[in-house]
Amino acid sequence: MPKNVLEEIKKEVKSFVGQEVLVKANRGRRKDMKKEGILEKIHSNVFVVKIDDHDQIRRLSFSYADLLTDNVELKTKEDEREIGII
């Protein structure tokens, strides 16, 4: 997997920091997780989504490779545009 593909995904994800997003993660064996949150920050290998889950604040981290392999879908909440797809 060329490093430049992951760099492009990271660059696009970075442009949405601070915005509301929808996250859908495949947890295996027909277990999908769907959450709404704010794309809080990015790091070199992962990005963090802050979720307000019934008065409990949680932070979930996902790798850029998860976006590349479709294990995680990240969309803007406003218009449901997919983030990280090249």
Steps between C-alpha positions, in 0.01 A plus 500: 500500500668823388560749779377788286143357495484508880652850497224618263232349726660665804510837321129477415402392852704790640290746300189393694639536855244675721200401288213268587535156343322166476710191572409147401744232614491133415565310824479157336231230482211727410584748776501852365537809715345828384572820691490876453778717634759765435823428318714624785863455396740308283828331581761339277324162484149557640218753518275559801122547502341647815158351571240624750325173584211561743679753722824304478781639286706235321784522255542237233813470291530346157792450264518646151543144373151424640362755253703354217380143569136605556499375861395855592284747309530867588246748363420864558183538702385799297484342155616142566799534268752223552836603644820317418390341174742572218 
